[in-house]
Amino acid sequence: MSIQDIIQGKKEWRAHVARVKALPQDYRIVYKEIQKYLFKVGPVELTDGTGLLSGIVDLFEEGASSGKGVLEVTGTDVAAFCDELIKDSKTYADLYQETVDQKVNNAMKKATDKSK
């Protein structure tokens, strides 16, 4: 990653944050919770730009401009809303499960090789 890429990424992130700050308060609160949730359990690609997060801001801007409350946009189960957004994405939980499975399989293989 070049210096120019880093600078461009920072500019894009600042513009994204400015869009979030322009949202009504209820939307900002829910956005921050969605952001926290996605950073904890979300897709591996989440750190590659702001695509998913920008899409959420787009959706929120549309909802706010049409006079809807944020929970009318997301539904009352915000975590389920997030899960639906990332259902086809590889998550950190998936990576962790793969690592655990590999370790168990390797340990089992070693145990069976020793018993032969």
Buried (B, 14 or more C-beta within 10 A) or exposed (E): EEEEEEEEBEEEEEEBEEBBEEBEEEBBEBBEBBBEBBEEBBBEEBEEBBEBBBEBBEBBBEBBEEEEEBBEBBEEEBEEBBBEBBEEBEBBEEEEEEEEEEEEEEEEEEEEEEEE
